[in-house]
Structure formats: structure tokens, C-alpha cells
């Protein structure tokens, strides 16, 4: 299995949770939120789609992956920016470690590593994993 890391591509002053993202995804034609987990600006981990359900976050690997999104990663004019809070990265690290143990995850990648048209999640995932010994 694989973990795919995403961002909501929103500015740092926008804070919201699973309800808002679920609404966006339903508006785009999904049945519910596409991600399995969402990490809010204050580091709160929220559950999205059930882990047992196939995600809707990265077409090529939806069937074999868990999607985690961080709130942020964008600019007001829809650019990309690493504007995450340190606490969001702490939460990301702890959920990755839990999921790795639970599912013997082999691969952790950023969305841009599957779909090169996007700069999501606005930070270098391989570098971050290495720095954090994950």
C-alpha cells in the first residue's frame, strides 16, 4: 500500500475542516470527501472517508492508497506555497507512523509524484521523509 500526501491549496489564513472539503468534493461530483484524513491548521487530525473505502484523490493509485491532505499549501491567487504550520507536520508524521505499522506501507509519496501536472502538496515529500527518518 501507498500513502499519498495532498494539500487543499488554500492560503494560510483560511482554516476549515472535513465538512468544508466534503462539500467541495460533493460539488465536484464525488459521493463524499476524497481523502481519508485531513490535517487542520491547528494540527487536528480529522477522519474523512473510511480507510476501508477506495479513495478519490489520485486516480492512478486510488485503489491501493490512503490519501492524507493538509489544509493550506496555496496562495490567494491559486499559486502553490509551503505555508503549513509546524504542528501540521507533527500530526502528519504521527499518522504516517500509525498507518505504516497498521498496513505495512511501502511507499509514501506526494500527489505531484503521481500526477506531475500538480505541485501538490507544496513541499518536497521525499526530502521531508528523509529529514524526519520516516
N, CA, C and O atoms as a GROMACS GRO file, in nm:
protein
  536
    1UNK      N    1   0.082  -0.122   0.000
    1UNK     CA    2   0.000   0.000   0.000
    1UNK      C    3   0.084   0.126   0.000
    1UNK      O    4   0.203   0.123   0.032
    2UNK      N    5   0.022   0.235  -0.036
    2UNK     CA    6   0.088   0.364  -0.052
    2UNK      C    7   0.013   0.471   0.027
    2UNK      O    8  -0.110   0.464   0.040
    3UNK      N    9   0.086   0.569   0.078
    3UNK     CA   10   0.023   0.688   0.134
    3UNK      C   11   0.052   0.801   0.036
    3UNK      O   12   0.166   0.821  -0.004
    4UNK      N   13  -0.053   0.875  -0.001
    4UNK     CA   14  -0.035   0.990  -0.088
    4UNK      C   15  -0.069   1.116  -0.008
    4UNK      O   16  -0.177   1.126   0.051
    5UNK      N   17   0.025   1.212  -0.008
    5UNK     CA   18   0.007   1.335   0.069
    5UNK      C   19  -0.038   1.448  -0.024
    5UNK      O   20   0.019   1.469  -0.132
    6UNK      N   21  -0.141   1.519   0.020
    6UNK     CA   22  -0.203   1.626  -0.056
    6UNK      C   23  -0.208   1.754   0.025
    6UNK      O   24  -0.176   1.755   0.144
    7UNK      N   25  -0.248   1.863  -0.042
    7UNK     CA   26  -0.284   1.985   0.030
    7UNK      C   27  -0.411   2.040  -0.032
    7UNK      O   28  -0.450   2.001  -0.142
    8UNK      N   29  -0.476   2.130   0.039
    8UNK     CA   30  -0.600   2.188  -0.013
    8UNK      C   31  -0.574   2.308  -0.104
    8UNK      O   32  -0.667   2.365  -0.161
    9UNK      N   33  -0.448   2.346  -0.116
    9UNK     CA   34  -0.406   2.461  -0.198
    9UNK      C   35  -0.483   2.587  -0.160
    9UNK      O   36  -0.538   2.656  -0.245
   10UNK      N   37  -0.484   2.614  -0.030
   10UNK     CA   38  -0.552   2.733   0.022
   10UNK      C   39  -0.453   2.819   0.100
   10UNK      O   40  -0.353   2.768   0.151
   11UNK      N   41  -0.481   2.950   0.110
   11UNK     CA   42  -0.390   3.040   0.182
   11UNK      C   43  -0.385   3.009   0.332
   11UNK      O   44  -0.475   2.946   0.388
   12UNK      N   45  -0.278   3.055   0.395
   12UNK     CA   46  -0.255   3.024   0.537
   12UNK      C   47  -0.362   3.082   0.629
   12UNK      O   48  -0.380   3.031   0.740
   13UNK      N   49  -0.431   3.186   0.587
   13UNK     CA   50  -0.532   3.246   0.675
   13UNK      C   51  -0.670   3.180   0.662
   13UNK      O   52  -0.766   3.223   0.725
   14UNK      N   53  -0.679   3.077   0.580
   14UNK     CA   54  -0.806   3.005   0.564
   14UNK      C   55  -0.800   2.877   0.646
   14UNK      O   56  -0.718   2.790   0.620
   15UNK      N   57  -0.886   2.867   0.745
   15UNK     CA   58  -0.889   2.745   0.826
   15UNK      C   59  -1.027   2.683   0.816
   15UNK      O   60  -1.128   2.752   0.830
   16UNK      N   61  -1.031   2.555   0.794
   16UNK     CA   62  -1.159   2.484   0.781
   16UNK      C   63  -1.130   2.336   0.804
   16UNK      O   64  -1.016   2.296   0.825
   17UNK      N   65  -1.235   2.258   0.800
   17UNK     CA   66  -1.218   2.116   0.828
   17UNK      C   67  -1.286   2.028   0.725
   17UNK      O   68  -1.317   2.069   0.613
   18UNK      N   69  -1.309   1.904   0.767
   18UNK     CA   70  -1.362   1.799   0.684
   18UNK      C   71  -1.498   1.836   0.620
   18UNK      O   72  -1.524   1.799   0.505
   19UNK      N   73  -1.583   1.907   0.693
   19UNK     CA   74  -1.716   1.940   0.638
   19UNK      C   75  -1.705   2.022   0.511
   19UNK      O   76  -1.774   1.996   0.412
   20UNK      N   77  -1.619   2.122   0.514
   20UNK     CA   78  -1.599   2.212   0.400
   20UNK      C   79  -1.542   2.135   0.280
   20UNK      O   80  -1.590   2.150   0.168
   21UNK      N   81  -1.440   2.053   0.304
   21UNK     CA   82  -1.377   1.979   0.195
   21UNK      C   83  -1.475   1.876   0.138
   21UNK      O   84  -1.479   1.852   0.017
   22UNK      N   85  -1.554   1.815   0.225
   22UNK     CA   86  -1.656   1.720   0.179
   22UNK      C   87  -1.752   1.791   0.084
   22UNK      O   88  -1.787   1.738  -0.021
   23UNK      N   89  -1.795   1.911   0.121
   23UNK     CA   90  -1.885   1.990   0.036
   23UNK      C   91  -1.821   2.019  -0.100
   23UNK      O   92  -1.886   2.004  -0.203
   24UNK      N   93  -1.694   2.061  -0.099
   24UNK     CA   94  -1.623   2.088  -0.225
   24UNK      C   95  -1.620   1.964  -0.313
   24UNK      O   96  -1.646   1.971  -0.433
   25UNK      N   97  -1.589   1.850  -0.251
   25UNK     CA   98  -1.576   1.727  -0.329
   25UNK      C   99  -1.711   1.680  -0.382
   25UNK      O  100  -1.720   1.630  -0.494
   26UNK      N  101  -1.816   1.696  -0.303
   26UNK     CA  102  -1.951   1.661  -0.350
   26UNK      C  103  -1.988   1.752  -0.468
   26UNK      O  104  -2.048   1.707  -0.566
   27UNK      N  105  -1.952   1.879  -0.457
   27UNK     CA  106  -1.978   1.973  -0.567
   27UNK      C  107  -1.905   1.932  -0.695
   27UNK      O  108  -1.950   1.961  -0.806
   28UNK      N  109  -1.793   1.863  -0.679
   28UNK     CA  110  -1.717   1.816  -0.795
   28UNK      C  111  -1.766   1.680  -0.845
   28UNK      O  112  -1.712   1.624  -0.940
   29UNK      N  113  -1.870   1.627  -0.779
   29UNK     CA  114  -1.929   1.501  -0.827
   29UNK      C  115  -1.887   1.377  -0.749
   29UNK      O  116  -1.926   1.266  -0.786
   30UNK      N  117  -1.809   1.393  -0.640
   30UNK     CA  118  -1.773   1.277  -0.558
   30UNK      C  119  -1.889   1.246  -0.465
   30UNK      O  120  -1.974   1.332  -0.442
   31UNK      N  121  -1.894   1.124  -0.413
   31UNK     CA  122  -2.002   1.092  -0.319
   31UNK      C  123  -1.973   1.145  -0.179
   31UNK      O  124  -2.065   1.165  -0.100
   32UNK      N  125  -1.847   1.166  -0.148
   32UNK     CA  126  -1.807   1.224  -0.019
   32UNK      C  127  -1.664   1.277  -0.035
   32UNK      O  128  -1.613   1.283  -0.147
   33UNK      N  129  -1.601   1.315   0.073
   33UNK     CA  130  -1.463   1.363   0.068
   33UNK      C  131  -1.372   1.256   0.005
   33UNK      O  132  -1.389   1.137   0.031
   34UNK      N  133  -1.278   1.300  -0.076
   34UNK     CA  134  -1.189   1.206  -0.144
   34UNK      C  135  -1.076   1.155  -0.057
   34UNK      O  136  -1.022   1.047  -0.082
   35UNK      N  137  -1.038   1.232   0.046
   35UNK     CA  138  -0.925   1.197   0.132
   35UNK      C  139  -0.970   1.111   0.249
   35UNK      O  140  -1.084   1.119   0.293
   36UNK      N  141  -0.879   1.030   0.299
   36UNK     CA  142  -0.908   0.951   0.419
   36UNK      C  143  -0.884   1.031   0.546
   36UNK      O  144  -0.950   1.010   0.648
   37UNK      N  145  -0.788   1.125   0.539
   37UNK     CA  146  -0.758   1.210   0.656
   37UNK      C  147  -0.733   1.352   0.611
   37UNK      O  148  -0.687   1.378   0.500
   38UNK      N  149  -0.766   1.446   0.701
   38UNK     CA  150  -0.740   1.587   0.678
   38UNK      C  151  -0.673   1.643   0.803
   38UNK      O  152  -0.717   1.616   0.915
   39UNK      N  153  -0.568   1.721   0.783
   39UNK     CA  154  -0.497   1.783   0.897
   39UNK      C  155  -0.521   1.934   0.893
   39UNK      O  156  -0.476   2.004   0.802
   40UNK      N  157  -0.593   1.981   0.995
   40UNK     CA  158  -0.628   2.123   1.002
   40UNK      C  159  -0.508   2.209   1.037
   40UNK      O  160  -0.402   2.157   1.074
   41UNK      N  161  -0.524   2.340   1.026
   41UNK     CA  162  -0.415   2.435   1.053
   41UNK      C  163  -0.361   2.422   1.195
   41UNK      O  164  -0.243   2.445   1.219
   42UNK      N  165  -0.448   2.384   1.290
   42UNK     CA  166  -0.402   2.373   1.429
   42UNK      C  167  -0.347   2.234   1.461
   42UNK      O  168  -0.320   2.201   1.576
   43UNK      N  169  -0.331   2.153   1.357
   43UNK     CA  170  -0.274   2.020   1.376
   43UNK      C  171  -0.376   1.911   1.406
   43UNK      O  172  -0.339   1.795   1.419
   44UNK      N  173  -0.504   1.948   1.418
   44UNK     CA  174  -0.608   1.848   1.445
   44UNK      C  175  -0.619   1.752   1.328
   44UNK      O  176  -0.627   1.793   1.212
   45UNK      N  177  -0.618   1.623   1.359
   45UNK     CA  178  -0.638   1.520   1.257
   45UNK      C  179  -0.786   1.487   1.250
   45UNK      O  180  -0.847   1.450   1.350
   46UNK      N  181  -0.844   1.500   1.132
   46UNK     CA  182  -0.984   1.464   1.113
   46UNK      C  183  -0.995   1.346   1.017
   46UNK      O  184  -0.917   1.335   0.922
   47UNK      N  185  -1.091   1.260   1.044
   47UNK     CA  186  -1.113   1.146   0.956
   47UNK      C  187  -1.206   1.186   0.844
   47UNK      O  188  -1.310   1.248   0.867
   48UNK      N  189  -1.169   1.151   0.724
   48UNK     CA  190  -1.254   1.177   0.608
   48UNK      C  191  -1.328   1.049   0.571
   48UNK      O  192  -1.408   0.997   0.649
   49UNK      N  193  -1.299   1.001   0.453
   49UNK     CA  194  -1.356   0.878   0.403
   49UNK      C  195  -1.300   0.761   0.485
   49UNK      O  196  -1.185   0.765   0.528
   50UNK      N  197  -1.380   0.658   0.507
   50UNK     CA  198  -1.334   0.544   0.586
   50UNK      C  199  -1.213   0.478   0.520
   50UNK      O  200  -1.208   0.466   0.397
   51UNK      N  201  -1.117   0.434   0.600
   51UNK     CA  202  -0.996   0.370   0.548
   51UNK      C  203  -1.026   0.251   0.458
   51UNK      O  204  -0.950   0.221   0.366
   52UNK      N  205  -1.138   0.183   0.485
   52UNK     CA  206  -1.172   0.064   0.406
   52UNK      C  207  -1.224   0.100   0.267
   52UNK      O  208  -1.230   0.014   0.179
   53UNK      N  209  -1.262   0.225   0.248
   53UNK     CA  210  -1.317   0.266   0.118
   53UNK      C  211  -1.206   0.317   0.027
   53UNK      O  212  -1.112   0.382   0.071
   54UNK      N  213  -1.221   0.286  -0.101
   54UNK     CA  214  -1.126   0.336  -0.201
   54UNK      C  215  -1.134   0.488  -0.202
   54UNK      O  216  -1.243   0.545  -0.202
   55UNK      N  217  -1.020   0.553  -0.203
   55UNK     CA  218  -1.016   0.699  -0.201
   55UNK      C  219  -1.048   0.759  -0.337
   55UNK      O  220  -1.062   0.687  -0.437
   56UNK      N  221  -1.058   0.889  -0.340
   56UNK     CA  222  -1.076   0.964  -0.465
   56UNK      C  223  -0.983   1.083  -0.455
   56UNK      O  224  -1.027   1.196  -0.433
   57UNK      N  225  -0.854   1.058  -0.473
   57UNK     CA  226  -0.756   1.164  -0.453
   57UNK      C  227  -0.641   1.161  -0.551
   57UNK      O  228  -0.579   1.264  -0.576
   58UNK      N  229  -0.611   1.044  -0.608
   58UNK     CA  230  -0.502   1.034  -0.706
   58UNK      C  231  -0.534   0.915  -0.796
   58UNK      O  232  -0.503   0.801  -0.764
   59UNK      N  233  -0.596   0.944  -0.909
   59UNK     CA  234  -0.655   0.843  -0.996
   59UNK      C  235  -0.570   0.717  -1.013
   59UNK      O  236  -0.620   0.606  -1.001
   60UNK      N  237  -0.442   0.734  -1.040
   60UNK     CA  238  -0.357   0.619  -1.071
   60UNK      C  239  -0.344   0.520  -0.955
   60UNK      O  240  -0.320   0.401  -0.977
   61UNK      N  241  -0.359   0.570  -0.831
   61UNK     CA  242  -0.334   0.483  -0.715
   61UNK      C  243  -0.449   0.480  -0.615
   61UNK      O  244  -0.433   0.432  -0.503
   62UNK      N  245  -0.567   0.531  -0.655
   62UNK     CA  246  -0.680   0.535  -0.561
   62UNK      C  247  -0.707   0.401  -0.494
   62UNK      O  248  -0.734   0.396  -0.374
   63UNK      N  249  -0.700   0.294  -0.570
   63UNK     CA  250  -0.737   0.163  -0.517
   63UNK      C  251  -0.637   0.104  -0.420
   63UNK      O  252  -0.669   0.010  -0.348
   64UNK      N  253  -0.515   0.158  -0.416
   64UNK     CA  254  -0.410   0.098  -0.334
   64UNK      C  255  -0.347   0.198  -0.239
   64UNK      O  256  -0.234   0.178  -0.193
   65UNK      N  257  -0.418   0.306  -0.210
   65UNK     CA  258  -0.354   0.409  -0.128
   65UNK      C  259  -0.449   0.473  -0.029
   65UNK      O  260  -0.571   0.464  -0.040
   66UNK      N  261  -0.387   0.539   0.068
   66UNK     CA  262  -0.459   0.620   0.166
   66UNK      C  263  -0.420   0.765   0.140
   66UNK      O  264  -0.301   0.797   0.129
   67UNK      N  265  -0.519   0.851   0.129
   67UNK     CA  266  -0.494   0.993   0.100
   67UNK      C  267  -0.502   1.077   0.225
   67UNK      O  268  -0.600   1.070   0.300
   68UNK      N  269  -0.397   1.157   0.248
   68UNK     CA  270  -0.393   1.249   0.362
   68UNK      C  271  -0.371   1.389   0.307
   68UNK      O  272  -0.278   1.411   0.230
   69UNK      N  273  -0.457   1.484   0.346
   69UNK     CA  274  -0.440   1.621   0.298
   69UNK      C  275  -0.415   1.716   0.415
   69UNK      O  276  -0.472   1.701   0.523
   70UNK      N  277  -0.329   1.814   0.390
   70UNK     CA  278  -0.304   1.920   0.487
   70UNK      C  279  -0.377   2.045   0.439
   70UNK      O  280  -0.376   2.077   0.320
   71UNK      N  281  -0.441   2.115   0.532
   71UNK     CA  282  -0.508   2.240   0.498
   71UNK      C  283  -0.401   2.347   0.479
   71UNK      O  284  -0.321   2.373   0.569
   72UNK      N  285  -0.401   2.408   0.362
   72UNK     CA  286  -0.300   2.509   0.328
   72UNK      C  287  -0.232   2.471   0.198
   72UNK      O  288  -0.285   2.393   0.119
   73UNK      N  289  -0.114   2.527   0.178
   73UNK     CA  290  -0.034   2.491   0.061
   73UNK      C  291  -0.060   2.577  -0.062
   73UNK      O  292  -0.008   2.550  -0.170
   74UNK      N  293  -0.141   2.683  -0.045
   74UNK     CA  294  -0.172   2.767  -0.160
   74UNK      C  295  -0.164   2.915  -0.129
   74UNK      O  296  -0.148   2.956  -0.014
   75UNK      N  297  -0.176   2.994  -0.234
   75UNK     CA  298  -0.179   3.139  -0.219
   75UNK      C  299  -0.318   3.188  -0.258
   75UNK      O  300  -0.398   3.112  -0.313
   76UNK      N  301  -0.347   3.314  -0.229
   76UNK     CA  302  -0.479   3.371  -0.258
   76UNK      C  303  -0.511   3.365  -0.407
   76UNK      O  304  -0.628   3.357  -0.446
   77UNK      N  305  -0.406   3.370  -0.492
   77UNK     CA  306  -0.432   3.367  -0.637
   77UNK      C  307  -0.410   3.228  -0.696
   77UNK      O  308  -0.372   3.214  -0.812
   78UNK      N  309  -0.435   3.125  -0.615
   78UNK     CA  310  -0.428   2.985  -0.658
   78UNK      C  311  -0.288   2.938  -0.697
   78UNK      O  312  -0.273   2.847  -0.779
   79UNK      N  313  -0.186   3.001  -0.637
   79UNK     CA  314  -0.050   2.952  -0.656
   79UNK      C  315  -0.021   2.844  -0.552
   79UNK      O  316  -0.110   2.804  -0.477
   80UNK      N  317   0.102   2.797  -0.547
   80UNK     CA  318   0.143   2.693  -0.452
   80UNK      C  319   0.242   2.753  -0.354
   80UNK      O  320   0.331   2.829  -0.393
   81UNK      N  321   0.228   2.719  -0.226
   81UNK     CA  322   0.317   2.776  -0.125
   81UNK      C  323   0.321   2.684  -0.004
   81UNK      O  324   0.218   2.637   0.044
   82UNK      N  325   0.442   2.657   0.044
   82UNK     CA  326   0.455   2.579   0.167
   82UNK      C  327   0.428   2.671   0.285
   82UNK      O  328   0.520   2.734   0.337
   83UNK      N  329   0.302   2.679   0.325
   83UNK     CA  330   0.263   2.770   0.435
   83UNK      C  331   0.206   2.692   0.554
   83UNK      O  332   0.127   2.745   0.632
   84UNK      N  333   0.247   2.568   0.567
   84UNK     CA  334   0.192   2.484   0.674
   84UNK      C  335   0.254   2.520   0.808
   84UNK      O  336   0.364   2.572   0.816
   85UNK      N  337   0.178   2.490   0.913
   85UNK     CA  338   0.226   2.512   1.049
   85UNK      C  339   0.310   2.391   1.093
   85UNK      O  340   0.282   2.279   1.052
   86UNK      N  341   0.412   2.414   1.177
   86UNK     CA  342   0.492   2.302   1.227
   86UNK      C  343   0.407   2.191   1.288
   86UNK      O  344   0.437   2.073   1.273
   87UNK      N  345   0.300   2.230   1.358
   87UNK     CA  346   0.215   2.130   1.422
   87UNK      C  347   0.146   2.040   1.320
   87UNK      O  348   0.115   1.925   1.350
   88UNK      N  349   0.120   2.091   1.200
   88UNK     CA  350   0.059   2.007   1.096
   88UNK      C  351   0.156   1.898   1.054
   88UNK      O  352   0.116   1.784   1.030
   89UNK      N  353   0.284   1.933   1.045
   89UNK     CA  354   0.384   1.832   1.009
   89UNK      C  355   0.400   1.728   1.120
   89UNK      O  356   0.425   1.611   1.093
   90UNK      N  357   0.387   1.773   1.246
   90UNK     CA  358   0.395   1.678   1.358
   90UNK      C  359   0.282   1.577   1.349
   90UNK      O  360   0.303   1.457   1.368
   91UNK      N  361   0.160   1.626   1.321
   91UNK     CA  362   0.045   1.537   1.307
   91UNK      C  363   0.064   1.444   1.188
   91UNK      O  364   0.035   1.324   1.197
   92UNK      N  365   0.115   1.498   1.079
   92UNK     CA  366   0.139   1.417   0.960
   92UNK      C  367   0.234   1.302   0.992
   92UNK      O  368   0.212   1.187   0.954
   93UNK      N  369   0.341   1.335   1.063
   93UNK     CA  370   0.439   1.232   1.099
   93UNK      C  371   0.374   1.123   1.185
   93UNK      O  372   0.397   1.005   1.160
   94UNK      N  373   0.294   1.162   1.284
   94UNK     CA  374   0.236   1.061   1.372
   94UNK      C  375   0.133   0.973   1.301
   94UNK      O  376   0.127   0.853   1.328
   95UNK      N  377   0.051   1.030   1.211
   95UNK     CA  378  -0.046   0.945   1.140
   95UNK      C  379   0.025   0.854   1.040
   95UNK      O  380  -0.017   0.740   1.020
   96UNK      N  381   0.131   0.903   0.979
   96UNK     CA  382   0.207   0.816   0.886
   96UNK      C  383   0.266   0.698   0.962
   96UNK      O  384   0.259   0.585   0.914
   97UNK      N  385   0.324   0.724   1.079
   97UNK     CA  386   0.385   0.615   1.156
   97UNK      C  387   0.279   0.512   1.196
   97UNK      O  388   0.304   0.392   1.188
   98UNK      N  389   0.160   0.560   1.239
   98UNK     CA  390   0.050   0.468   1.273
   98UNK      C  391   0.008   0.383   1.154
   98UNK      O  392  -0.006   0.262   1.166
   99UNK      N  393  -0.011   0.448   1.040
   99UNK     CA  394  -0.057   0.377   0.921
   99UNK      C  395   0.048   0.281   0.868
   99UNK      O  396   0.015   0.173   0.819
  100UNK      N  397   0.175   0.320   0.878
  100UNK     CA  398   0.285   0.231   0.834
  100UNK      C  399   0.281   0.100   0.911
  100UNK      O  400   0.293  -0.008   0.853
  101UNK      N  401   0.263   0.111   1.043
  101UNK     CA  402   0.257  -0.008   1.128
  101UNK      C  403   0.134  -0.092   1.095
  101UNK      O  404   0.142  -0.215   1.087
  102UNK      N  405   0.022  -0.025   1.077
  102UNK     CA  406  -0.105  -0.095   1.057
  102UNK      C  407  -0.111  -0.168   0.923
  102UNK      O  408  -0.160  -0.281   0.917
  103UNK      N  409  -0.063  -0.106   0.818
  103UNK     CA  410  -0.078  -0.162   0.683
  103UNK      C  411   0.053  -0.202   0.616
  103UNK      O  412   0.053  -0.228   0.496
  104UNK      N  413   0.162  -0.207   0.689
  104UNK     CA  414   0.296  -0.225   0.629
  104UNK      C  415   0.308  -0.147   0.497
  104UNK      O  416   0.332  -0.204   0.391
  105UNK      N  417   0.291  -0.016   0.510
  105UNK     CA  418   0.302   0.075   0.396
  105UNK      C  419   0.445   0.072   0.344
  105UNK      O  420   0.541   0.081   0.420
  106UNK      N  421   0.458   0.058   0.213
  106UNK     CA  422   0.590   0.053   0.150
  106UNK      C  423   0.631   0.188   0.092
  106UNK      O  424   0.749   0.218   0.081
  107UNK      N  425   0.530   0.268   0.055
  107UNK     CA  426   0.559   0.386  -0.024
  107UNK      C  427   0.482   0.507   0.028
  107UNK      O  428   0.361   0.499   0.050
  108UNK      N  429   0.551   0.618   0.046
  108UNK     CA  430   0.487   0.742   0.087
  108UNK      C  431   0.529   0.848  -0.015
  108UNK      O  432   0.648   0.876  -0.032
  109UNK      N  433   0.430   0.906  -0.082
  109UNK     CA  434   0.461   0.999  -0.191
  109UNK      C  435   0.372   1.123  -0.184
  109UNK      O  436   0.268   1.124  -0.119
  110UNK      N  437   0.417   1.227  -0.250
  110UNK     CA  438   0.334   1.347  -0.267
  110UNK      C  439   0.248   1.330  -0.391
  110UNK      O  440   0.285   1.256  -0.482
  111UNK      N  441   0.136   1.396  -0.395
  111UNK     CA  442   0.044   1.389  -0.509
  111UNK      C  443   0.117   1.418  -0.641
  111UNK      O  444   0.089   1.354  -0.742
  112UNK      N  445   0.210   1.513  -0.638
  112UNK     CA  446   0.282   1.550  -0.760
  112UNK      C  447   0.368   1.436  -0.815
  112UNK      O  448   0.405   1.438  -0.933
  113UNK      N  449   0.399   1.338  -0.731
  113UNK     CA  450   0.478   1.224  -0.778
  113UNK      C  451   0.393   1.126  -0.859
  113UNK      O  452   0.446   1.039  -0.928
  114UNK      N  453   0.260   1.139  -0.849
  114UNK     CA  454   0.169   1.054  -0.927
  114UNK      C  455   0.112   1.132  -1.045
  114UNK      O  456   0.098   1.078  -1.155
  115UNK      N  457   0.080   1.259  -1.022
  115UNK     CA  458   0.028   1.345  -1.128
  115UNK      C  459   0.120   1.466  -1.140
  115UNK      O  460   0.112   1.560  -1.060
  116UNK      N  461   0.205   1.462  -1.238
  116UNK     CA  462   0.312   1.564  -1.248
  116UNK      C  463   0.259   1.701  -1.288
  116UNK      O  464   0.335   1.798  -1.290
  117UNK      N  465   0.130   1.711  -1.320
  117UNK     CA  466   0.072   1.841  -1.356
  117UNK      C  467   0.049   1.927  -1.234
  117UNK      O  468   0.025   2.048  -1.246
  118UNK      N  469   0.056   1.867  -1.117
  118UNK     CA  470   0.026   1.942  -0.995
  118UNK      C  471   0.152   1.961  -0.912
  118UNK      O  472   0.244   1.878  -0.917
  119UNK      N  473   0.158   2.069  -0.834
  119UNK     CA  474   0.269   2.089  -0.741
  119UNK      C  475   0.229   2.047  -0.600
  119UNK      O  476   0.303   2.070  -0.504
  120UNK      N  477   0.114   1.987  -0.589
  120UNK     CA  478   0.060   1.939  -0.462
  120UNK      C  479   0.154   1.833  -0.404
  120UNK      O  480   0.197   1.745  -0.479
  121UNK      N  481   0.188   1.836  -0.276
  121UNK     CA  482   0.134   1.914  -0.165
  121UNK      C  483   0.212   2.041  -0.128
  121UNK      O  484   0.204   2.086  -0.014
  122UNK      N  485   0.285   2.099  -0.220
  122UNK     CA  486   0.358   2.225  -0.195
  122UNK      C  487   0.481   2.210  -0.105
  122UNK      O  488   0.535   2.309  -0.057
  123UNK      N  489   0.525   2.087  -0.082
  123UNK     CA  490   0.655   2.068  -0.016
  123UNK      C  491   0.716   1.940  -0.070
  123UNK      O  492   0.646   1.855  -0.126
  124UNK      N  493   0.847   1.927  -0.053
  124UNK     CA  494   0.921   1.814  -0.107
  124UNK      C  495   0.905   1.694  -0.013
  124UNK      O  496   0.972   1.685   0.089
  125UNK      N  497   0.817   1.603  -0.049
  125UNK     CA  498   0.785   1.490   0.039
  125UNK      C  499   0.906   1.399   0.062
  125UNK      O  500   0.934   1.367   0.178
  126UNK      N  501   0.978   1.354  -0.042
  126UNK     CA  502   1.094   1.268  -0.016
  126UNK      C  503   1.196   1.330   0.079
  126UNK      O  504   1.250   1.263   0.167
  127UNK      N  505   1.222   1.459   0.061
  127UNK     CA  506   1.317   1.530   0.146
  127UNK      C  507   1.266   1.536   0.290
  127UNK      O  508   1.342   1.514   0.385
  128UNK      N  509   1.137   1.566   0.305
  128UNK     CA  510   1.075   1.575   0.439
  128UNK      C  511   1.080   1.439   0.509
  128UNK      O  512   1.110   1.433   0.629
  129UNK      N  513   1.052   1.332   0.438
  129UNK     CA  514   1.054   1.197   0.496
  129UNK      C  515   1.194   1.164   0.545
  129UNK      O  516   1.212   1.109   0.654
  130UNK      N  517   1.292   1.197   0.463
  130UNK     CA  518   1.431   1.169   0.497
  130UNK      C  519   1.474   1.246   0.622
  130UNK      O  520   1.537   1.190   0.712
  131UNK      N  521   1.438   1.374   0.626
  131UNK     CA  522   1.472   1.461   0.738
  131UNK      C  523   1.410   1.410   0.870
  131UNK      O  524   1.468   1.424   0.978
  132UNK      N  525   1.291   1.351   0.858
  132UNK     CA  526   1.219   1.304   0.976
  132UNK      C  527   1.238   1.156   1.003
  132UNK      O  528   1.172   1.099   1.090
  133UNK      N  529   1.328   1.093   0.929
  133UNK     CA  530   1.356   0.950   0.946
  133UNK      C  531   1.230   0.862   0.942
  133UNK      O  532   1.212   0.774   1.026
  134UNK      N  533   1.146   0.888   0.844
  134UNK     CA  534   1.023   0.810   0.832
  134UNK      C  535   1.044   0.705   0.723
  134UNK      O  536   0.953   0.627   0.695
   0.00000   0.00000   0.00000
